């Protein structure tokens, strides 16, 4: 059984974490499999939107305790390499040129919370549970830290990183970790609606928007930033997708890239 399964239709690829018996907890094999799947969909021009989901009752319960116990017996260099593999997977997910949507049910703890934060959009069902629980195992939410802090802010991170408290889906929405909370029976339909909305946008514009947000967030509004934004819109205006989108608007038709 593959640790990650890819299913898809009409431009949407769903990457299913597929260790339901372990609540989709990370180990080195799952990290490698998800890294490979992300690279695969990144290179596939037919894929326009990526949905990250988990088989079974949980989205992702964080690190597999058996894996972490093995790594505790390894030396610093081995642990550094292992952490590097996890950090690289999260980086690829966060910087994917295509929009990403987290479909969250059940437990999304520790690294699972990190996966949610690394996605562009997160939709959770009402019984989903989140938390950066590493401190309770004597660990640190280090590789997921940049993404979770980016989502909920440093002040909230001080509380939840230090206490290891779990919090529910509505709290996650209030914190900014997830965008919407829906009943379990509506989860798939809402994720599909969001994916359909993303498919209505130009793929080159989506990639440029993701780069723009990464470049602009937290930066002072100075001459350098203003020049960057001017360059971004100038490049977009001259792009084939923009010419097609504007022509389609005046022709009262859907643009060629709209699915």
Order of alpha helices (4+ residues) and beta strands (2+ residues): beta-beta-alpha-beta-alpha-alpha-beta-beta-alpha-beta-beta-alpha-alpha-beta-alpha-beta-alpha-alpha-alpha-alpha
